[in-house]
Amino acid sequence: MKIQTHAYTILTILTVLSALLAACGGSASTPASGDLQGNLTISGAWALYPMMTRWAEEFQKLHPDVTFDVSAGGAGKGMADALGGAVDIGMVSRDVNPEEEANGAYWVAVTKDAVFVTLSDKNPVLQDLLKLGVRHDDFVKIYITGEITTWGELVGKPEITDEIHVFTRSDACGAAETWAKYLGKKQEDLLGVAVFGDPGVLDAVIKDPLGIGFNNLNYAFDMASAKPVAGAAVLPIDNNENGIADPDELLETKGEAVQVVADGKYPSPPARALNLVTKGKPTGLVQAFIEWILVEGQKFVGEAGYVQLTQEQLEESLQKVR
């Protein structure tokens, strides 16, 4: 298998077939093998992009006569592409709204992750932030109202006057919509310099010691080391608002982040399900691939650094796609 990775898109000429579930009824049985061929086009959420490429790789090992064209560009692009017929499947890392459903959006949840607040590991008050965490209302004052403008003000040290440089997303994306929902608003209400894509926001934050941004799980944490990406730090959310970053709020490794999301200890939002969207109920090759993801494909979720849905949620998704 050969995968070519570009800045924002991956083209895999390989892959994927699945099979139809052998059993009918409500149990998550294994899809039967079959000879499928064709091309699947998929676009959308940065949050799902690493997981989708892994699913495509594994699927290719079963059925090399199916080719894939997978690209990232934000949940908004995935939704628009799916509804407009530009792709077979849209990756959407936010809730699907009623208007989109009325226009034919048919969605199933396939895995779960969360949005994490990121900043430079050279931030002037980093040690204070890691000790105290940041409360929900203070995030509102940074990202929505603009009431908190300096790092010293945020940690109770007014003598520190370094200005907070706020970064948000320029693309219509699930991460920004989910983060805004946590703050009681929508993406367009977020303050800050707008940067394209998950990698763009992380790069901006790493390069700016006074910056603050937000990233999906698999961009905030490095896959190889399981630590925050080199040059970045993950800011604790003081979810219980006790003025201290408790052990389940101070997330120093990817494993810890995955666990708190899986245990329901991370606020939701910004924890959320990740969805696949088609124009109408999927059929044929698209249906077979999504069924495989919900059954055999789930064994790769943990390995790829995502959070598996509950069995009940998986059953619900299977029933929707059958």
C-alpha positions, 0 to 999 in steps of 0.5 A, spaced: 500 500 500 502 506 498 499 513 501 501 520 498 499 525 503 499 532 501 498 538 506 491 538 506 489 532 502 490 524 502 489 520 496 489 513 497 489 509 491 487 502 494 482 500 499 476 498 501 471 494 501 467 491 506 461 486 506 454 486 508 452 484 515 451 477 515 446 477 520 439 481 520 436 484 526 439 488 532 446 485 533 453 487 531 455 481 527 461 481 522 460 483 515 460 478 510 466 478 505 464 480 498 467 482 491 466 490 491 469 495 486 469 502 485 471 509 488 469 512 494 470 520 495 470 523 502 471 530 504 470 534 511 472 534 518 479 535 520 477 531 526 475 525 522 481 525 517 486 521 521 481 516 523 478 515 516 485 514 512 486 509 517 480 505 516 481 506 508 488 503 509 485 497 513 479 496 508 484 496 502 487 490 505 481 486 504 479 489 498 484 492 493 479 493 488 476 499 491 479 506 491 479 512 495 479 519 495 479 522 502 480 530 503 480 534 509 477 541 509 472 542 515 466 539 517 462 545 513 465 543 507 464 535 508 456 537 509 456 541 503 460 536 498 455 531 501 449 534 500 451 537 493 453 530 490 461 532 490 463 526 494 460 520 497 461 521 504 462 527 508 465 527 515 462 532 520 464 533 527 458 536 530 451 536 530 447 535 524 442 540 524 434 540 522 435 544 516 441 539 513 436 533 514 431 537 511 435 537 505 437 530 505 443 529 510 443 522 512 448 521 518 450 516 523 455 517 528 462 512 528 466 515 533 468 520 538 473 525 540 473 532 543 476 539 542 482 541 547 485 548 548 492 549 546 497 554 547 505 555 546 509 551 551 513 558 552 507 561 555 509 566 560 504 564 565 504 556 563 505 554 570 500 558 573 495 555 568 497 548 569 496 549 576 489 553 576 486 551 570 481 555 566 473 556 568 468 556 563 466 563 564 473 565 563 473 562 556 467 566 555 471 572 557 476 571 552 473 568 546 466 571 546 466 578 550 473 580 550 473 582 557 479 578 559 485 581 555 492 579 558 495 573 561 496 576 568 489 578 568 487 570 567 491 568 573 490 573 578 497 577 577 495 584 574 502 586 574 503 581 568 501 585 562 502 580 556 496 580 551 492 574 550 493 573 542 486 569 540 486 564 534 480 561 531 478 557 525 477 561 518 473 554 515 466 552 517 468 546 522 466 542 527 471 544 532 470 551 532 462 550 532 463 545 538 467 550 542 463 555 541 457 551 543 460 550 549 461 557 550 453 558 549 454 561 542 456 559 534 462 559 530 461 566 528 461 569 535 468 567 536 473 572 537 480 572 534 485 571 528 481 566 524 486 561 521 485 555 516 485 548 519 487 544 525 494 544 523 494 552 521 491 553 528 496 549 532 502 552 528 500 559 530 499 557 537 506 554 537 509 560 534 506 565 538 508 564 546 502 569 547 497 565 543 491 561 545 487 556 540 483 550 540 484 543 536 481 536 535 484 530 539 489 528 534 492 534 532 493 537 540 497 530 541 502 527 538 501 520 535 508 517 537 510 520 543 502 521 546 504 527 549 502 534 546 505 536 540 512 539 541 512 546 542 504 546 544 501 545 551 494 543 553 490 547 557 486 544 563 479 546 563 477 547 570 470 543 569 468 543 577 470 550 578 474 549 584 480 553 582 485 547 581 487 543 575 485 536 578 488 530 576 482 528 571 483 535 568 490 536 567 491 532 561 499 530 560 498 524 555 493 522 549 491 516 553 489 521 559 485 525 554 482 519 551 480 516 558 476 522 561 472 523 554 470 515 554 469 516 562 464 522 561 469 526 565 470 531 560 465 537 558 460 535 553 461 539 548 467 540 547 467 532 547 462 530 541 460 524 536 463 524 529 459 523 524 459 520 517 453 524 512 450 521 505 445 524 501 439 520 503 440 513 506 447 510 503 446 504 498 451 499 495 459 500 496 457 506 501 453 502 505 458 496 505 463 501 507 460 504 513 457 498 515 464 495 516 466 501 519 461 500 525 463 493 526 470 491 524 473 498 523 471 499 530 477 495 533 482 500 530 479 506 533 483 506 540 489 504 536 488 511 532 487 515 538 479 516 538 474 514 543 469 508 541 462 509 541 458 505 546 455 499 544 448 502 544 450 508 540 453 503 535 447 499 535 443 505 533 448 507 528 448 500 525 440 500 525 440 507 521 445 504 515 442 498 514 
